[in-house]
Amino acid sequence: MSWLLDALYLFVLLLLSPWLVYRAWRTGRYRQGLRHKLRGLAMDVPVGAVWFHAVSLGEVHVLRQLIPAFRLRHPERSCVVSATTDTGLEEARKLFPDLVVFPFPFDFSWACRRTLDRVRPSLIVLTESELWPNFLGEVRRRHIPVALVNGRMSPRSLARYRRLSPLVRRMFAGLDLVAVQTEEYAAAMLTLGAVPGQVVVTGNLKYDGAMTERENRKSRDLAALLSLSRADLVWIAGSTCDPEEQAVLDVYRRAIAVHPRLRLILVPRQPDRFDEVARLLEKRAIPFVRRSAVSAPVGVRDGDTPPVVLVDTIGELNALYALASVAFVGGSLDGKRGGQNMIEPAAYAVAVVFGPHVWNFADSSSRLLASGGACQVRNVAELSEVVLRLLADPEERAAVGELARAFVLSQQGATRRTLDRLDRLLRATGQGEHAA
């Protein structure tokens, strides 16, 4: 089976290589750790470590909570971290400077074998949804216990997996622990072949990792740098995707006419779009500053329209949300991405707005809406209406925000439940007394 998959991967890679080379040249993406991904890991890592893996930035932030808690319980164990994307690797290195961080291998059989030969983990912990057949097949042959934590399954992923049922069932059956966010996700995993006794609902780790204190140091430093005060009206559009920036700027034009001192902080989701969004702002003749160019407090003179802040850096969105009066969470208007993390602004008691397409956060969004802690809009016209209403009504903003924070606090506890299950897995597989 592995040689068939290798052949298929090589065919797809050759087919897409012109586009990938072009994208790498234009954006700088796909280059980091390419040799390790293609050939397998060549760097030294602690043998017998617990291997935590996250796909990209969002999953790395899940590990921000889980890994320190695991190390506190198991100070005798070594841990290593891998990620798939460039942004995920960069963020993991910032969050875990004392751990070995390395690129996850492409699912070629030789790359998986060589990486596993280097790491020789005592346990593999995968985050949320990334499963690859060659990798899991090699793990199974070596009898290494593997867990999926904070598991979720979007409708699109479920449909894709069902089309590959025989292959997928082998993957899910090989998981020793499937710790998922909700009962609905548990049911989906079971239909795909997960073993019933190994599927458990532990909740969403993102609630535990959510910061609730607005007056944290990083947020205060950013406020000083951007010349923001608590009295300022601040609208943050976070994790936006094309064409959401155009919609946000349309709404901003209307809002600035009513609130001339309004501050807009615009945070595109993908780094390779920073320049594109800057050109959009220039085309519309909207004054702006790029966050990467700000090293001293932004000058904002009385009577002038404050500049829009284009955040072209990685890892600052969470701290920026603490400065918001209203937050629009992107990836939710056009039906292609399935939404982004609305838990972060909600935890700060910010009035949160998002679009209709939030299947990646289906449970969080529906329950947040049911609590009264968020507003959902169907289109750009409704986005304009709701954002303008919230900007004009401080009492409604405060009420929505407090309900949002109360909901987030009520959902915490997934880290403890997940660690309890990982401990049981370690004991059941004879790894309970292992020390690397």
C-alpha positions in Angstrom: 0.0 0.0 0.0 2.8 2.5 0.9 4.4 2.2 -2.6 1.0 3.0 -4.2 0.6 6.1 -2.0 4.2 7.1 -2.7 3.5 6.9 -6.5 0.3 8.9 -6.1 2.1 11.6 -4.0 4.9 11.8 -6.5 2.4 12.2 -9.4 0.5 15.0 -7.6 3.8 16.7 -6.6 5.1 16.6 -10.2 1.7 17.9 -11.5 1.7 20.8 -9.0 5.4 21.6 -9.1 5.2 24.6 -11.5 2.5 26.2 -9.3 4.4 25.4 -6.1 7.7 26.8 -7.4 5.9 30.0 -8.5 4.2 30.3 -5.1 7.4 29.7 -3.3 9.1 32.4 -5.4 6.3 34.9 -5.0 5.5 34.4 -1.3 8.5 32.6 0.3 6.2 29.8 1.5 6.9 26.1 1.4 10.7 26.5 1.8 11.2 26.1 5.5 12.5 22.7 6.4 11.9 21.4 2.9 14.8 18.9 3.0 13.5 17.4 6.3 10.0 17.2 4.9 11.0 15.4 1.7 13.8 13.1 2.9 12.9 12.7 6.6 14.4 14.3 9.7 18.2 14.5 9.9 18.6 16.6 13.0 19.2 15.2 16.5 16.3 15.0 18.9 15.8 13.4 22.3 15.1 9.7 21.8 12.0 8.4 23.5 10.4 11.8 23.8 6.6 12.5 23.6 6.0 13.9 20.2 3.4 16.7 19.9 2.3 17.7 16.4 0.3 20.7 15.2 -0.5 21.6 11.6 -0.4 25.3 11.6 -0.8 28.4 13.8 -4.2 27.6 15.3 -3.2 24.1 16.3 0.1 25.3 17.8 -1.8 27.6 20.0 -3.7 24.6 21.3 -0.4 23.1 22.3 0.5 26.3 24.1 -1.8 25.2 26.9 -1.4 21.4 26.7 2.4 21.0 26.6 3.3 23.0 29.7 0.5 21.2 31.6 1.8 17.8 30.4 5.4 18.7 31.4 4.2 19.8 34.8 2.7 16.4 35.3 5.6 14.5 33.8 8.8 16.5 34.5 10.9 13.4 33.8 9.8 13.2 30.2 11.3 14.9 27.1 9.0 16.5 24.6 9.4 17.5 21.0 7.2 19.5 18.7 6.5 19.4 15.0 4.4 21.6 12.7 3.5 21.5 9.0 3.4 25.1 7.9 6.0 27.8 8.0 3.9 30.0 10.3 3.3 27.0 12.6 7.0 26.3 12.9 7.8 29.9 13.6 5.2 30.2 16.3 6.1 26.8 17.9 9.8 28.0 18.2 8.6 31.2 20.0 6.3 29.3 22.4 8.7 26.4 23.2 12.2 27.8 22.9 13.6 25.1 25.1 12.2 22.2 23.0 13.3 20.7 19.7 10.9 21.9 17.0 11.1 20.4 13.6 9.0 20.1 10.3 6.5 17.2 10.0 7.5 14.9 7.1 5.6 14.7 3.9 3.7 11.4 3.8 6.3 9.6 1.7 7.1 6.3 3.3 10.9 6.9 3.3 10.4 10.4 5.0 8.2 8.9 7.7 10.5 6.0 8.3 13.6 8.2 8.6 11.9 10.7 10.9 10.6 8.0 13.2 14.1 6.4 13.2 15.4 9.7 14.5 12.7 10.5 17.1 11.7 7.0 18.3 8.9 8.5 20.4 7.3 6.9 23.4 4.0 8.6 22.4 2.7 10.7 19.5 0.0 13.3 20.1 -1.6 14.7 17.0 -3.7 17.9 17.2 -7.2 18.3 15.8 -7.4 16.7 12.4 -4.2 15.9 10.5 -3.9 12.2 9.7 -1.7 10.6 7.0 -1.8 7.0 6.0 1.9 6.3 5.4 2.8 8.0 8.7 0.2 6.2 10.7 1.0 2.9 9.0 4.6 3.2 10.0 3.7 4.2 13.5 1.4 1.1 13.8 4.2 -1.2 12.6 6.5 0.1 15.3 3.7 -0.3 18.0 4.0 3.4 19.0 0.9 4.6 20.9 -0.8 7.5 19.1 -3.5 9.9 20.3 -5.6 12.5 18.5 -6.5 15.4 20.9 -8.9 18.3 20.5 -10.3 16.3 17.6 -12.8 17.9 15.3 -14.4 17.1 11.9 -15.8 19.7 9.6 -18.6 18.6 7.2 -16.3 19.0 4.2 -13.6 16.8 5.8 -16.1 14.2 6.7 -17.4 14.0 3.2 -13.8 13.7 1.8 -12.9 11.0 4.3 -16.0 9.0 3.4 -15.0 9.0 -0.3 -11.8 7.2 0.8 -13.5 4.9 3.3 -11.2 1.7 3.2 -8.0 3.8 3.6 -9.5 6.1 6.2 -10.9 3.3 8.3 -7.4 1.8 8.7 -6.1 5.2 9.9 -8.8 5.8 12.4 -8.7 2.2 13.7 -5.0 2.7 14.4 -5.5 5.5 16.8 -5.2 4.5 20.5 -7.0 7.6 21.8 -9.4 9.9 20.0 -10.2 12.8 22.4 -12.7 15.1 20.7 -14.4 18.4 21.3 -18.0 17.4 21.1 -20.4 14.5 20.9 -21.1 15.3 17.2 -17.4 15.0 16.4 -17.2 11.7 18.4 -20.0 10.3 16.2 -18.3 11.4 13.0 -15.0 9.7 14.1 -16.8 6.5 14.9 -18.4 6.4 11.5 -15.0 6.7 10.0 -13.6 3.7 11.8 -12.4 4.9 15.2 -12.7 2.2 17.9 -15.6 2.9 20.2 -13.8 2.4 23.5 -11.1 4.8 22.4 -13.2 7.8 21.5 -13.9 10.2 24.3 -15.3 13.7 24.5 -12.9 16.0 26.5 -14.0 19.4 25.3 -12.2 22.1 23.4 -8.7 23.0 24.6 -9.0 26.4 23.0 -11.2 27.6 25.9 -8.5 26.7 28.4 -5.9 28.6 26.5 -8.0 31.7 26.1 -6.6 34.8 27.9 -9.3 36.8 29.7 -7.2 39.7 31.3 -7.3 42.7 29.0 -4.5 44.4 31.0 -1.9 41.9 30.2 1.6 43.1 29.4 1.8 42.3 25.7 -1.5 44.1 25.1 -0.4 47.1 27.1 2.8 47.3 25.1 0.9 47.2 21.8 -1.5 49.8 23.0 1.3 52.2 23.8 3.0 51.5 20.5 -0.2 52.1 18.5 -1.2 55.1 20.6 -4.4 53.5 21.8 -6.2 54.2 25.1 -9.2 52.6 26.8 -11.3 55.6 25.7 -10.6 54.9 22.0 -13.2 53.2 19.8 -11.3 50.2 18.2 -12.6 47.8 15.6 -10.4 44.8 14.9 -11.0 42.7 11.8 -8.9 39.6 12.5 -7.9 36.6 10.3 -9.5 38.1 7.2 -9.3 36.5 3.8 -9.9 37.8 0.3 -12.4 39.5 -0.4 -13.2 40.3 3.3 -10.8 43.2 3.5 -12.7 45.0 0.8 -15.9 44.5 2.8 -14.3 45.7 6.0 -13.0 48.8 4.3 -16.4 49.6 2.8 -17.9 49.4 6.3 -15.0 51.4 7.7 -15.7 54.2 5.2 -19.3 54.4 6.6 -18.2 54.1 10.3 -15.4 56.8 10.1 -18.0 59.3 8.9 -19.9 58.8 12.2 -16.9 58.1 14.4 -14.0 60.2 13.1 -11.6 58.9 15.7 -12.4 55.3 15.1 -9.3 53.1 15.0 -9.3 50.1 12.6 -6.8 47.3 13.0 -6.8 45.0 10.0 -5.1 41.5 10.4 -5.0 39.4 7.2 -4.9 35.6 7.9 -2.1 34.8 5.4 1.3 36.5 5.5 1.6 36.2 1.7 -1.3 38.6 1.4 0.1 41.4 3.5 1.4 43.3 0.5 -1.8 42.8 -1.4 -3.9 44.3 1.4 -1.4 47.2 1.6 -2.0 47.9 -2.1 -5.7 47.8 -1.5 -5.4 50.5 1.2 -3.2 52.6 -1.0 -5.7 52.3 -3.9 -8.5 53.5 -1.7 -6.3 56.4 -0.4 -6.8 55.3 3.2 -4.1 56.4 5.6 -2.4 53.4 7.2 0.7 52.1 8.9 2.2 48.7 8.7 2.8 47.1 12.1 6.2 45.8 11.0 7.3 49.4 10.4 6.2 50.7 13.9 9.0 50.9 16.3 8.0 54.1 18.2 4.5 55.2 19.2 2.3 56.1 16.2 1.6 59.8 16.0 -2.1 60.6 16.0 -2.8 64.4 16.0 -6.1 65.9 17.0 -8.3 66.6 14.0 -6.5 64.0 11.8 -8.1 60.7 10.8 -6.1 58.1 12.7 -4.3 55.7 10.4 -5.5 52.2 9.9 -3.1 49.6 11.3 -2.2 46.8 8.9 -0.9 44.0 11.1 1.8 42.3 8.9 3.3 40.4 11.8 2.7 36.9 13.2 1.5 36.0 16.7 0.0 39.4 17.8 -3.6 39.0 17.0 -4.6 37.5 20.4 -3.0 40.4 22.3 -4.6 42.9 20.0 -8.1 41.5 20.6 -7.7 42.7 24.2 -7.7 46.3 22.8 -10.9 45.9 20.7 -14.3 47.5 21.2 -15.7 45.3 18.4 -14.1 42.3 16.7 -15.0 40.9 13.3 -13.6 37.3 13.0 -12.8 36.6 9.3 -12.8 33.5 7.1 -16.5 33.5 7.6 -18.2 35.5 4.9 -17.4 33.8 1.6 -18.1 30.1 2.3 -14.6 28.8 1.4 -12.8 28.7 4.8 -15.2 27.8 7.5 -14.3 30.6 10.0 -11.5 31.3 12.4 -11.1 31.3 16.1 -13.8 33.5 17.8 -13.0 32.2 21.3 -10.0 34.5 21.7 -11.9 37.9 21.4 -14.9 36.4 23.3 -12.6 35.6 26.3 -11.6 39.3 26.5 -15.3 40.3 26.7 -15.2 41.8 23.3 -18.4 42.1 21.2 -17.7 39.5 18.5 -19.2 39.5 15.0 -18.7 36.7 12.4 -20.3 35.6 9.1 -22.5 32.6 8.2 -19.8 30.2 7.3 -18.2 28.9 10.5 -18.3 25.1 10.2 -14.7 24.8 11.5 -16.1 26.3 14.8 -19.6 25.0 14.5 -20.0 24.1 18.2 -18.3 27.2 19.6 -20.2 29.6 17.3 -23.6 28.1 17.9 -23.2 28.0 21.7 -21.7 31.4 21.8 -24.7 32.7 19.8 -27.1 30.9 22.1 -25.5 32.5 25.1 -26.0 36.0 23.6 -22.2 36.5 23.4 -21.8 37.1 19.7 -23.6 38.4 16.6 -23.8 36.5 13.3 -24.3 38.3 10.0 -25.3 36.8 6.6 -23.6 39.2 4.3 -21.7 42.5 3.9 -24.9 44.6 4.3 -25.6 43.0 7.7 -21.9 43.3 8.7 -22.2 47.1 8.1 -25.5 47.3 10.0 -24.3 45.3 13.1 -20.8 46.8 13.4 -22.2 50.4 13.1 -24.8 49.5 15.7 -22.3 48.1 18.2 -19.9 51.0 17.7 -22.7 53.4 18.5 -24.0 51.5 21.6 -21.5 51.0 24.4 -24.1 49.3 26.6 -24.9 46.7 24.0 -21.1 46.1 23.4 -20.5 45.6 27.1 -23.5 43.3 27.5 -22.5 41.1 24.5 -18.9 41.0 25.7 -19.6 40.0 29.2 -21.9 37.1 28.1 -19.1 36.0 25.7 -16.5 35.9 28.5 -18.9 34.1 30.9 -19.5 31.5 28.2 -15.8 30.9 27.6 -15.1 30.5 31.3 -18.0 28.0 31.6 -16.3 25.7 29.0 -12.9 25.4 30.6 -11.5 22.1 31.9 -10.5 20.3 28.6 -6.8 20.3 29.4 -7.2 18.3 32.7 -9.6 15.8 31.0 -7.2 15.4 28.0 -4.2 14.9 30.3 -6.1 12.3 32.3 -6.7 10.3 29.1 -3.1 10.6 28.0 -2.0 9.3 31.4 -4.3 6.3 31.0 -3.0 5.6 27.5 0.6 5.7 28.8 -0.2 3.2 31.5 -2.2 1.0 29.2 0.6 0.8 26.7 3.4 0.2 29.3 4.8 3.7 29.0 3.6 4.9 32.4 7.0 4.6 34.1 9.1 5.5 31.1 11.5 8.4 31.4 13.4 9.7 28.4 
